[in-house]
Amino acid sequence: DCTNQCPPYWTEPILQQKQTLVYPTSAFVSLKCPYNAKSKVKITWFKDEQIFSPRIFLVDNIYLNISKITMYEAGMYTCIIENSLRKISRSFPLILQGRSLDRPAFISKSTNVTRYEGDNVTFECLFYSDSSPFVQWFAQQKSIKNIHKNEQQNELEFFKEYNPHTMSEDEVELLTIKRLQQNDTGVYLCRVLNEYDFNDLIHQLTVLPDSERPLLLQNISSNRQHYISSRLSDELIILIGCIIGILLFAFIFFLIYHFRNEKSLQQTLLATRILATRGISNLKNNQLYRNNCHRFQTEGTISTIISSYYDNQCEFSRENLAVGYLIGKGAFVFVY
């Protein structure tokens, strides 16, 4: 009876006391302890019999969520739920399968970017690592004097690093520089380290004077300039799509117009055939029709088109015709 108070209990059946979980590294893992209780309860998570209070992992009531899990997170996880009436627990042996004990592998590609003074730029450093990574950004910038002299500068200056206490891993994978100046020209290096090795990803940046900006972009704000440059290919695709759509619409309209005219012509010829064949049907009882009707070859005129709808054409000599004698109704007559 849980009307007033109720000890904690599992809302989903436990198949076994210890549920083994196997995940690949870098996966998203969600450990679940589904319970219900009437009075207030306390939830405590343990990892390898030690209280587990992560800073960057999310504890959401009955869930312990771990994103981009690494080999260091493998172990025995236990959730303990208790109130004044009862204490229950569930354990999860978490096994992780790494791809290899190797240095980090990059998902992002190196870039060579050209911008103008006042623009913004963002570099990506997306990677995969089987073990816990550490990210650093370095810059090899050239002064304006060195740019004109084409001097090489090999020293890398520390620019930014991943601090797990103040930022997430996603934040350090992006490097954004706002309101660029010419002295920002240079090489920007993303270095990812793990316990086995490190790997570098290089981005080249060239900053041109604002006076060299194309006329099309001179009167546009700096925020819009980056947007236009990044969206130029998309706008071109949209333009090509619109042109194809217009041509397709014109072609469909032409087909509709053509078939409507053809249908109208067929209806006209069909009406002509009906009139003509009715006239010929009236000739069947006429002695002249039985004796003198045969296939009659016409020349390349409108009669050639109409003749395709005739059963027969008849030719009568003048000496066999009498004035006032009905030949047939609705028939066409050619007089020679």
Secondary structure as GFF3:
##gff-version 3
##sequence-region A 1 336
A	DSSP	beta_strand	9	10	.	.	.	ID=ss1
A	DSSP	beta_strand	21	24	.	.	.	ID=ss2
A	DSSP	beta_strand	29	32	.	.	.	ID=ss3
A	DSSP	beta_strand	35	36	.	.	.	ID=ss4
A	DSSP	beta_strand	42	47	.	.	.	ID=ss5
A	DSSP	beta_strand	50	51	.	.	.	ID=ss6
A	DSSP	beta_strand	58	60	.	.	.	ID=ss7
A	DSSP	beta_strand	63	66	.	.	.	ID=ss8
A	DSSP	three_ten_helix	71	73	.	.	.	ID=ss9
A	DSSP	beta_strand	75	82	.	.	.	ID=ss10
A	DSSP	beta_strand	87	97	.	.	.	ID=ss11
A	DSSP	beta_strand	105	106	.	.	.	ID=ss12
A	DSSP	beta_strand	111	116	.	.	.	ID=ss13
A	DSSP	beta_strand	121	124	.	.	.	ID=ss14
A	DSSP	beta_strand	127	128	.	.	.	ID=ss15
A	DSSP	beta_strand	134	141	.	.	.	ID=ss16
A	DSSP	alpha_helix	144	149	.	.	.	ID=ss17
A	DSSP	beta_strand	157	161	.	.	.	ID=ss18
A	DSSP	alpha_helix	169	172	.	.	.	ID=ss19
A	DSSP	beta_strand	174	177	.	.	.	ID=ss20
A	DSSP	three_ten_helix	182	184	.	.	.	ID=ss21
A	DSSP	beta_strand	186	193	.	.	.	ID=ss22
A	DSSP	beta_strand	198	208	.	.	.	ID=ss23
A	DSSP	three_ten_helix	210	212	.	.	.	ID=ss24
A	DSSP	alpha_helix	215	218	.	.	.	ID=ss25
A	DSSP	alpha_helix	222	281	.	.	.	ID=ss26
A	DSSP	alpha_helix	287	292	.	.	.	ID=ss27
A	DSSP	beta_strand	293	294	.	.	.	ID=ss28
A	DSSP	alpha_helix	302	307	.	.	.	ID=ss29
A	DSSP	beta_strand	313	314	.	.	.	ID=ss30
A	DSSP	three_ten_helix	318	320	.	.	.	ID=ss31
###
